[in-house]
């Protein structure tokens, strides 16, 4: 950093008042795409009084409404299962209160529903069992809902919300099933049998394509298994089956759940998937199988567990296959969901939150965070497990929030070949353009785990907006609350930590304070608490441009018959002049003292004693103010001795004694004298965030050739 650039960071803190904002809201379903680049800033809502701005919470889905009624006791678990299956496979048949306008691009899993059916199958009434058992039968069984060629609508139509339906009739098996086997190394014969099917009339090419899919599934299992075993320190303890079958692509890419009847994992992937999608989906579902041995279970009444299972399983896709980036399909939703509650389940939200674990593994170099969190969740709630499984969680979550801005020049994520530059948008971001003096104020609300982004821009004319004051007014004792700021000052972007700061202001005509843009990021790293607080942005004030401080010069010479000490100190009040790009002196108090003795320097046998002292106080009007600190294109200069109106303010007295001739004295008036430079160039170490401060020690030589030491001390800080 050159001195000019360093000087730009000198005066970062100023007394201030008031700040604020408005907000933009935009919300959409799980599959909504990011707004086009031409859409610009999000629509703003100006508030004229301090109040909460109502940013919508998570978008409702059939799954969220079913979950809400179940947890409220309005429906039974059996009813929730039936509704959940209909929501995925036949949403048009849902009762009106569970229908939601709009559609999602990828439907949620039904692992919890299948788990419940398996757990309760033996206790069901025969009619209920006939309705629900087909959903957990092996896809090779013609009675299975997932048997290829079965009419899904016929099965779903028999799911009655309150009454029993007719039993299913077995259909004729017209498929030819085949298999490939993955033998788990060093496992005493443990294996995964991968079942796939072809039609009897299928061509050789079609048969080869289906087998190739089975081989891809086997390859994915072979690749993922040792990685998951090493990471989680557990593995399935017996052989199990995996099926490539018709999962109705619009409904599900894969399934994995605990079969209470066979005491093992059941796993299926959709038969139309191929290549990277098929292998990533296989890794995702296999990770669920490993989760079951931690042990965990999907549960209708534990949606937060489903959030954890799906978020980590989606991360596992990246963990096994880091380059295809199939998991990126969730990022558009993620970047608009940052303002919402972090741990929540609605059929989309849970998958899209994998970046938390991606950030931990790839940017904090902490892959074990996934294991620790899953292990902790056996005995603790998920929110606590997420927070307590990472040391210094608040600080790291704050950094995660900065990463999630994800807009140039803060494209901090790396996920080759390319990480999308989507960035926070929609409900996550509020924007405001300050065109002149203005005051905006706002009551912020941060749900558990939420991040809020406020993007401000300021008119470039520093006459219109002379000063910008952020008054955070935050009085939050919660240690998980943080505030970061991304600031464009001049042409440079910097990051500042504003956690715990009440005020931050910028005098835009000062070097290093011409604020052009600001992105203020509030992050609630407490996944258990909602936080509320006010903050303001004020552009109505003017800057005083005043600094106070001193310069002290101490010069000493000793040797060859000479001893000398000079102390020269000035105490100034200085202000910034944007025309000269310099700090000029408003008022100054100065003092000077000198004591010098010489023997034999000028004439052999002659001794002289010289003393000097004086003090001065001056004030300067506009136009006569001497420069104290000058900003030049490549450096910043501190003037050690400025011009004064009173030129001769020091009284000197000299006494000369000549051997055999006697003593004579004389006095006179002059300015301060000494062997120091008129100015020095400041170094970046001497320019602090709120002051300039330094101490220089250098060698000097008197007019008589005597070597001496020169000490220069200075400090100027904001008033």
Secondary structure, DSSP 8 states (H G I E B T S, - for coil): --HHHHHTTS--------B---B------TT-----GGG-S---B--SSS-B-----S---HHHHHHHHHHTTSS-HHHHHHHHHHHHH-GGGS-GGG--SS--SS----HHHHHHHHHHGGGS-HHHHHHHGGGTS-TTSTTSTTSTT--HHHHHHT--SSS-----------EEEEEEEEE-TTSTT-EEEEEEEEETT--HHHHHHHHHHHHHHHHHHHHHHHHHHHHHS---SS-EEEEEE---TTT-SEEEEEETTTTEEEEEEETT--HHHHHHHHHHHHHHHHHTTTT----TT-HHHHHHHHHHHHHHHHHH-TTT-GGGGGHHHHHH-TTS-SS--SSSHHHHTTHHHHHHHHTS--THHHHHHHHHTTTS-HHHHHHHTSTTHHHHHHHHHHHTT--TT------TT------S-GGGEEEEEE-SS-EEEEEEEE-TT-EEEEEEEE-S-TTT--EEEEE-------TTEEEEEEEEETTEEEEEE-TT-SEEEEETTSTT--EEEEEEEEEE--TT--EEEEEEEE-------EEEEEEEEEEEEEETTEEEEEEEEEEEEEEEETTTTEEEEEEEEEEEEEEEEEESSSSTTEEEEEEEEEEEEEE--TTS--EEEEE-SS-EEEESS---S-S--EEEEEEEEETTTEEEEEEEEE----S--SEEE--GGGB-SSEEEEEEEEEEE-TTS-EEEEEEEEEEEE-
